[in-house]
């Protein structure tokens, strides 16, 4: 299992209590798109704040006020209220767990883990504490210990939200797909708003080879957590296997986005997207990709994504689209040498605008003089461009394939005559 700090299953399970991405207002068992939580009104906030001012010992009011602060992205104020509530009622295990969720939701995993340890010492048999103790073990890759704690909690209180989903994830790790599916369906029946159950259900169905059935819960899981790479990847794969290539485009792009950085890209993400691109009509890709790509970036801006996407589009023969992605990436990272180089390759090979390509190669070589590929392209084109008037082969190629003039939206200069 992956670490809690990376927002793994354990962390996701814990923070869903107050997360804005939970599914709401759904008929039990209905796999439909989620409805987002609404933020508390100012009137509600004022009412709760007044209640706490009038009666500082009102634990319930403090917890409600803390939840409101969390929804309004005011974690410090929320933490203050939860700490006060625990201090007022130190023997209330549920209050401890509310604070654990709040700490995890705001990235304070060390504090949360310490609180879980302390709570388990104080409330050994409390089912909610056992559930969190299971998550504690899951975050440390102690799957058997996690399963033991989850099963103890399940015997004491099977209605804890997220408990069956957490145990279902353990079953997925052990490839017990039937058990995972049963647990997920029970969770959805009792807590239809808990999005993680749909992820467990979908992955269990995928493991059982029931890909078509997995699509519906995958749509819910993706809609609620699109930036979780494994969800986007699995959703895209399921769409591909079912032949829904146009539907696969969005999660494939998001998978690429979540796995791209300026030093490396995920090969699987590029390969998956290339499969989608090569199975869609060119007209659909050219029409749909720009708007979908923009939507992906609104969710999680990432300059590296544009360069990875441009490279993938080049391999699919969609050079004009690739150029537009390089433009977008270089607007965010104008001194990224590999981005300038890739744009230069498109100018040289696809548009045959050699002067523009040479300018970009020169700039890229200046920024990354130790990159052998950039240096090779720069020196080769520089020599040929300088001798172009005496190069018959080049003149014939230019005659039959004239250049497509390009615009470089950057301040790039070189002595190219």
C-alpha positions as CSV (number, residue, x, y, z in Angstrom):
1,X,0.0,0.0,0.0
2,X,1.1,3.6,-0.6
3,X,1.8,6.1,2.2
4,X,-0.9,8.1,3.8
5,X,0.8,11.4,3.0
6,X,0.2,10.6,-0.7
7,X,-3.5,10.6,-0.1
8,X,-3.9,6.8,-0.3
9,X,-7.0,4.8,0.3
10,X,-6.5,5.2,4.1
11,X,-6.3,9.0,3.9
12,X,-9.2,9.2,1.4
13,X,-11.3,7.0,3.6
14,X,-10.6,9.2,6.6
15,X,-11.2,12.6,5.0
16,X,-14.4,11.8,3.1
17,X,-16.5,12.8,6.2
18,X,-16.0,16.5,5.4
19,X,-14.9,16.3,1.8
20,X,-16.7,18.4,-0.8
21,X,-16.5,15.6,-3.3
22,X,-18.9,13.2,-1.8
23,X,-21.9,11.8,-3.7
24,X,-25.3,13.1,-2.4
25,X,-29.0,12.7,-2.9
26,X,-28.7,9.3,-4.6
27,X,-31.1,6.4,-4.5
28,X,-29.3,3.5,-2.9
29,X,-27.6,1.5,-5.5
30,X,-28.0,4.1,-8.2
31,X,-24.7,4.9,-9.9
32,X,-25.2,8.4,-11.1
33,X,-23.2,11.6,-11.2
34,X,-22.5,13.3,-7.9
35,X,-24.1,16.4,-6.5
36,X,-21.6,18.8,-4.9
37,X,-22.0,19.9,-1.3
38,X,-23.0,23.4,-0.7
39,X,-20.9,25.6,1.5
40,X,-22.6,26.8,4.7
41,X,-24.3,30.2,4.6
42,X,-23.1,33.2,6.5
43,X,-26.3,33.0,8.5
44,X,-25.5,29.5,9.6
45,X,-21.9,30.4,10.5
46,X,-23.1,33.4,12.5
47,X,-25.7,31.3,14.3
48,X,-23.2,28.7,15.4
49,X,-20.6,31.2,16.4
50,X,-23.1,33.0,18.6
51,X,-24.1,29.7,20.2
52,X,-20.5,29.0,21.1
53,X,-20.0,32.5,22.5
54,X,-23.1,32.1,24.6
55,X,-22.2,28.6,25.8
56,X,-18.5,27.8,25.4
57,X,-19.2,24.3,26.8
58,X,-21.6,23.4,24.0
59,X,-19.6,20.6,22.4
60,X,-22.2,20.0,19.6
61,X,-22.1,23.6,18.5
62,X,-18.3,23.6,18.5
63,X,-18.3,20.5,16.3
64,X,-20.8,22.0,13.9
65,X,-18.9,25.3,13.7
66,X,-15.7,23.4,13.1
67,X,-17.3,21.5,10.2
68,X,-18.4,24.8,8.7
69,X,-14.9,26.2,9.0
70,X,-13.6,23.1,7.2
71,X,-16.0,23.5,4.4
72,X,-15.0,27.2,4.0
73,X,-11.3,26.1,3.9
74,X,-10.5,27.6,7.2
75,X,-8.5,24.7,8.8
76,X,-6.9,26.6,11.7
77,X,-10.3,27.8,12.9
78,X,-11.7,24.3,12.5
79,X,-8.8,22.8,14.4
80,X,-9.3,25.3,17.3
81,X,-13.0,24.2,17.7
82,X,-12.2,20.5,17.5
83,X,-9.4,20.8,20.1
84,X,-11.8,22.7,22.4
85,X,-14.5,20.0,22.0
86,X,-12.0,17.2,22.8
87,X,-10.8,19.1,25.9
88,X,-14.4,19.6,27.0
89,X,-15.3,15.9,26.5
90,X,-12.1,13.9,26.7
91,X,-13.9,10.6,27.1
92,X,-15.9,10.9,23.9
93,X,-14.1,8.8,21.3
94,X,-16.1,10.2,18.4
95,X,-14.8,13.7,19.1
96,X,-11.2,12.4,18.9
97,X,-12.0,10.8,15.5
98,X,-13.5,14.1,14.2
99,X,-10.3,15.8,15.0
100,X,-8.3,13.0,13.3
101,X,-10.3,13.5,10.2
102,X,-9.7,17.3,10.3
103,X,-5.9,16.8,10.7
104,X,-5.7,14.4,7.9
105,X,-7.8,16.5,5.6
106,X,-5.4,19.3,6.0
107,X,-2.2,17.3,5.6
108,X,-1.2,16.9,9.3
109,X,-0.8,13.2,9.1
110,X,1.8,12.8,11.8
111,X,-0.6,14.6,14.3
112,X,-3.5,12.4,13.2
113,X,-1.5,9.2,13.5
114,X,-0.4,10.1,17.0
115,X,-4.0,10.8,17.9
116,X,-5.1,7.4,16.6
117,X,-2.5,5.7,18.7
118,X,-3.5,7.6,21.8
119,X,-7.2,7.1,21.1
120,X,-6.7,3.3,20.8
121,X,-5.0,3.2,24.2
122,X,-8.0,5.1,25.7
123,X,-10.8,3.4,23.8
124,X,-9.6,-0.1,23.0
125,X,-13.0,-1.5,22.1
126,X,-14.7,1.5,20.5
127,X,-15.7,0.5,17.0
128,X,-15.0,3.9,15.4
129,X,-11.6,3.9,17.0
130,X,-10.9,0.4,15.7
131,X,-11.9,1.5,12.2
132,X,-9.4,4.3,12.4
133,X,-6.8,2.0,13.9
134,X,-7.3,-0.2,10.8
135,X,-6.6,2.8,8.6
136,X,-3.5,3.4,10.7
137,X,-2.2,-0.1,9.9
138,X,-3.2,0.2,6.2
139,X,-1.2,3.4,5.9
140,X,1.8,1.5,7.1
141,X,1.3,-1.4,4.7
142,X,0.3,-3.8,7.5
143,X,-2.7,-5.2,5.6
144,X,-3.4,-8.2,7.9
145,X,-3.4,-6.0,11.0
146,X,-5.7,-3.6,9.2
147,X,-8.1,-6.3,8.2
148,X,-8.1,-7.6,11.8
149,X,-9.0,-4.1,13.2
150,X,-11.6,-3.6,10.4
151,X,-13.3,-6.9,11.2
152,X,-13.4,-6.2,14.9
153,X,-15.1,-2.8,14.2
154,X,-17.5,-4.5,11.7
155,X,-18.7,-6.9,14.4
156,X,-19.3,-4.1,16.8
157,X,-20.9,-1.5,14.5
158,X,-21.3,-2.5,10.8
159,X,-22.9,0.9,10.0
160,X,-19.8,3.1,10.3
161,X,-19.4,5.0,7.1
162,X,-16.4,3.9,5.1
163,X,-15.7,0.8,7.1
164,X,-16.9,-1.7,4.5
165,X,-15.1,0.2,1.8
166,X,-11.9,0.1,3.7
167,X,-12.2,-3.6,4.3
168,X,-13.1,-3.9,0.6
169,X,-9.8,-2.3,-0.3
170,X,-8.0,-4.9,1.8
171,X,-9.9,-7.6,-0.1
172,X,-8.8,-6.0,-3.4
173,X,-5.2,-6.1,-2.2
174,X,-5.6,-9.8,-1.6
175,X,-7.5,-10.3,-4.9
176,X,-10.6,-11.4,-3.1
177,X,-12.8,-9.6,-5.7
178,X,-16.1,-11.2,-4.7
179,X,-15.7,-10.2,-1.1
180,X,-14.7,-6.7,-2.1
181,X,-17.8,-6.4,-4.4
182,X,-20.2,-7.6,-1.6
183,X,-18.7,-5.1,0.9
184,X,-18.9,-2.2,-1.6
185,X,-22.5,-3.0,-2.5
186,X,-23.4,-3.1,1.2
187,X,-21.7,0.2,1.7
188,X,-23.5,1.8,-1.2
189,X,-26.8,0.5,0.1
190,X,-26.3,2.1,3.6
191,X,-24.2,5.1,2.6
192,X,-24.9,5.9,-1.1
193,X,-23.1,9.2,-0.7
194,X,-19.7,7.6,0.1
195,X,-17.8,7.8,-3.2
196,X,-15.0,5.4,-2.2
197,X,-17.5,2.5,-2.2
198,X,-18.0,3.1,-5.9
199,X,-14.3,2.9,-6.5
200,X,-14.1,-0.4,-4.6
201,X,-17.1,-1.8,-6.5
202,X,-15.7,-0.8,-9.9
203,X,-12.2,-2.3,-9.1
204,X,-13.8,-5.5,-7.9
205,X,-15.9,-5.8,-11.0
206,X,-12.8,-5.2,-13.1
207,X,-11.0,-7.9,-11.2
208,X,-13.9,-10.3,-11.9
209,X,-13.7,-9.4,-15.6
210,X,-17.0,-7.6,-15.6
211,X,-15.7,-4.5,-17.3
212,X,-19.0,-3.3,-18.8
213,X,-20.6,-3.3,-15.3
214,X,-17.6,-1.5,-13.8
215,X,-18.1,1.5,-16.0
216,X,-21.1,2.9,-14.1
217,X,-19.4,3.0,-10.6
218,X,-16.2,4.1,-12.3
219,X,-18.0,7.2,-13.6
220,X,-19.0,8.1,-10.1
221,X,-15.6,7.5,-8.6
222,X,-13.9,9.6,-11.3
223,X,-16.5,12.4,-11.0
224,X,-15.7,12.6,-7.3
225,X,-11.9,12.2,-7.4
226,X,-10.7,12.9,-11.0
227,X,-7.1,13.7,-9.8
228,X,-6.6,10.3,-8.3
229,X,-4.4,8.7,-10.9
230,X,-5.4,5.1,-10.4
231,X,-9.1,6.0,-10.8
232,X,-8.5,8.0,-14.0
233,X,-6.3,5.2,-15.4
234,X,-8.8,2.4,-14.6
235,X,-11.8,4.4,-15.9
236,X,-9.9,5.1,-19.2
237,X,-8.9,1.4,-19.5
238,X,-12.4,0.3,-19.0
239,X,-13.7,2.6,-21.6
240,X,-11.1,1.4,-24.1
241,X,-11.9,-2.3,-23.4
242,X,-15.6,-1.5,-24.0
243,X,-14.8,0.4,-27.2
244,X,-15.9,3.8,-25.8
245,X,-12.8,5.7,-27.0
246,X,-14.4,9.1,-27.0
247,X,-15.5,8.7,-23.4
248,X,-11.9,7.4,-22.6
249,X,-10.4,10.7,-23.8
250,X,-11.1,12.7,-20.6
251,X,-9.8,10.2,-18.0
252,X,-6.8,9.4,-20.2
253,X,-5.9,13.1,-20.4
254,X,-6.3,13.4,-16.6
255,X,-4.2,10.3,-16.0
256,X,-1.5,11.9,-18.1
257,X,-1.9,15.2,-16.2
258,X,-1.6,13.6,-12.8
259,X,1.5,11.6,-13.7
260,X,3.5,14.2,-15.6
261,X,6.4,16.3,-14.3
262,X,9.2,18.3,-16.0
263,X,11.8,15.6,-15.4
264,X,9.9,12.5,-16.4
265,X,6.6,11.3,-17.7
266,X,4.6,8.1,-17.1
267,X,5.0,5.7,-20.1
268,X,1.8,3.9,-19.3
269,X,-0.1,7.2,-19.4
270,X,1.3,8.2,-22.8
271,X,0.6,4.7,-24.2
272,X,-2.9,4.7,-22.9
273,X,-3.6,8.1,-24.4
274,X,-2.0,7.1,-27.7
275,X,-4.4,4.1,-27.8
276,X,-7.3,6.4,-27.4
277,X,-6.1,8.9,-30.0
278,X,-5.3,6.3,-32.7
279,X,-8.8,4.8,-32.3
280,X,-10.7,8.0,-32.7
281,X,-11.4,9.8,-36.0
282,X,-9.0,12.6,-36.4
283,X,-11.9,15.1,-36.8
284,X,-13.2,14.2,-33.3
285,X,-9.8,14.6,-31.7
286,X,-9.2,17.9,-33.3
287,X,-12.7,19.1,-32.3
288,X,-12.9,17.8,-28.7
289,X,-9.3,17.7,-27.4
290,X,-8.7,21.4,-26.9
291,X,-11.7,22.0,-24.7
292,X,-11.2,18.8,-22.8
293,X,-7.5,19.6,-22.2
294,X,-8.5,23.0,-20.9
295,X,-11.0,21.5,-18.5
296,X,-8.3,19.1,-17.2
297,X,-6.0,22.0,-16.5
298,X,-8.7,23.9,-14.6
299,X,-8.9,21.0,-12.2
300,X,-5.1,20.6,-11.8
301,X,-2.8,23.1,-13.6
302,X,0.4,21.4,-14.7
303,X,2.9,22.8,-17.3
304,X,4.5,19.4,-17.7
305,X,1.2,18.0,-18.9
306,X,1.3,20.1,-22.0
307,X,4.7,18.9,-23.0
308,X,3.8,15.2,-22.4
309,X,0.6,15.7,-24.3
310,X,2.4,17.4,-27.2
311,X,4.8,14.5,-27.4
312,X,2.0,12.0,-27.4
313,X,0.1,14.0,-30.1
314,X,3.3,14.1,-32.2
315,X,3.6,10.3,-32.1
316,X,-0.1,10.1,-33.2
317,X,0.7,12.3,-36.2
318,X,-1.4,15.3,-34.8
319,X,1.4,17.9,-35.1
320,X,-0.7,21.0,-35.2
321,X,-2.5,20.0,-32.0
322,X,0.9,19.2,-30.5
323,X,2.3,22.6,-31.4
324,X,-0.7,24.3,-29.6
325,X,0.1,22.2,-26.5
326,X,3.8,23.2,-26.6
327,X,2.7,26.9,-26.8
328,X,0.5,26.5,-23.7
329,X,3.3,24.7,-21.8
330,X,5.9,27.3,-22.7
331,X,3.6,30.1,-21.6
332,X,3.9,28.5,-18.1
333,X,7.5,27.4,-18.3
334,X,9.2,29.6,-21.0
335,X,12.7,28.3,-20.2
336,X,12.0,24.6,-20.4
337,X,14.6,23.5,-22.9
338,X,12.9,20.2,-23.9
339,X,9.7,22.0,-24.6
340,X,11.5,24.5,-26.9
341,X,13.3,21.6,-28.5
342,X,10.1,19.6,-29.2
343,X,8.4,22.7,-30.6
344,X,11.4,23.2,-32.8
345,X,11.2,19.6,-34.1
346,X,7.6,20.2,-35.2
347,X,8.5,23.5,-36.9
348,X,11.3,21.7,-38.8
349,X,9.7,18.3,-39.6
350,X,6.0,19.1,-39.8
351,X,5.9,22.8,-40.9
352,X,9.4,22.9,-42.6
353,X,9.9,26.4,-41.1
354,X,13.6,25.9,-40.7
355,X,14.5,29.4,-39.5
356,X,11.9,29.2,-36.7
357,X,13.1,25.7,-35.8
358,X,16.7,26.8,-35.7
359,X,15.9,29.7,-33.4
360,X,14.2,27.3,-31.0
361,X,17.0,24.7,-31.1
362,X,19.5,27.6,-30.4
363,X,17.5,28.7,-27.4
364,X,17.1,25.1,-26.1
365,X,20.8,24.5,-26.5
366,X,21.6,27.6,-24.6
367,X,19.4,26.5,-21.7
368,X,20.5,22.9,-21.8
369,X,24.1,22.7,-23.3
370,X,24.6,19.2,-21.9
371,X,21.6,17.7,-23.7
372,X,23.2,15.6,-26.5
373,X,20.0,15.3,-28.5
374,X,19.3,19.1,-28.6
375,X,23.0,19.8,-29.5
376,X,22.8,17.3,-32.4
377,X,19.7,18.8,-33.9
378,X,20.9,22.3,-33.4
379,X,24.3,21.7,-35.1
380,X,22.9,19.6,-37.9
381,X,20.2,22.0,-38.9
382,X,22.6,25.0,-38.4
383,X,25.0,23.5,-41.0
384,X,22.3,22.6,-43.5
385,X,20.5,25.9,-43.1
386,X,23.7,27.9,-43.7
387,X,24.3,25.9,-46.9
388,X,20.7,25.8,-48.1
389,X,21.3,27.8,-51.3
390,X,23.8,25.1,-52.5
391,X,21.8,22.1,-51.3
392,X,19.8,20.8,-54.3
393,X,18.0,18.1,-52.3
394,X,16.8,20.8,-49.9
395,X,15.7,23.1,-52.8
396,X,13.7,20.2,-54.4
397,X,12.0,19.4,-51.0
398,X,11.1,23.0,-50.5
399,X,9.6,23.2,-54.0
400,X,7.4,20.2,-53.5
401,X,6.7,20.7,-49.8
402,X,6.7,24.5,-49.2
403,X,7.2,25.7,-45.6
404,X,4.2,26.6,-43.4
405,X,5.2,29.9,-41.8
406,X,5.1,29.7,-38.0
407,X,4.9,32.2,-35.2
408,X,7.1,31.9,-32.2
409,X,5.4,33.6,-29.2
410,X,8.7,34.0,-27.4
411,X,11.7,36.3,-27.5
412,X,14.1,34.0,-29.3
413,X,16.9,35.4,-31.4
414,X,19.7,33.9,-33.5
415,X,21.8,35.1,-36.5
416,X,20.1,33.0,-39.1
417,X,20.2,34.5,-42.6
